[in-house]
Amino acid sequence: MRVRMNTNPRVEGWSNEFNTSSLNEIIVYYDDGDASSEYFQDVNVLLSNGVWTGLKEALGLHLVIPNNYNTHFREPVNEVERDRGWYD
């Protein structure tokens, strides 16, 4: 998913994986080739409807859901996944 930092929206990158060595963090791969671990509350995600939303909020509303191993995340592909709150 396309992500950007809350504090500086010009800093963008890609992410779809949780940092499994830490709580409430994802691994972000920046456009400049760098990568780092960032807290949920510090990152916005670009949803398929074109709206930037805070990752923490998107996870809470099931706009973004984790896989059943809690290692990766993405938007749900249907209402069943969204209602369930995770994907296979």
N, C-alpha and C positions, 0 to 999 in steps of 0.2 A: 504494500500500500504506500501511497505517496504520503510523506509526513513533513512537517515543518515545526520549528521551535516556536513556542509561545512568545518568548522574550525578543526574538528576532525572526519575523516571518520570512525574511529573505534567505535564511538558512534552511535548505530543504534537502530531503533525501528519501530513502526507501526503507521500509521495515515490514516484516511479517512474523517476527520471532521474539519471544520473551527471552530475557536473560535468566536462564534457569539456575544461575549461581547467586541470584539476588532477588529480593522481593520488590514487586511493583516497578520493574524496569524492563525496557525493551532494548534490543540492539538496533541502532540506526546506522545505515550505510549512507553517508553524505555524498552529494553530487561531486564534491572535490576529491573523492577517493578515500577519505578518512572514514573511520567508524568509531562509535562509542556507545556506551550504555546510558540511557536516559530514563528518568522517571516518567511514569504515565502522565502525571499532571503537568509536565513540561512540554508535552507534544500534542499537536493537532494532527488529525488524519483527514485526508480528502476522500469523502464518500463518493459512491458512484453517481449520486444525484448532483455532484459538483459543489457540495457544501463542506467547508472545513469545520470540523467538530473536535472538541477536546477528546483525547483517547480515553481518559478516565470516564467521562460522561458517556461516550459511545459504547464502552464495555458495559456500563451499568444499564443502559437502555437496550442492550443486545443489537445495536446497530453494527457492532463488531463483536465477533464471538471467537473463543479459543477452540483449538481442537481438543479431542478427548484426553490428550496427554499433557495439555497446558504448556506446549512448547511453541506453537505457532498461532496466529490469529488471522482473520479475514472477515469480510462481510458475509452474512448468511446468504445462501443462494435461493432460499425459499422460506415460507412462513413456518414450516415444520422445524427447520434449523433454528430460526429466530426464537420460536416459542420454547424449544428445548434448551437453547443457550449454549450449544457447542456443536461441533461437527466431527465426523469420522476422519 
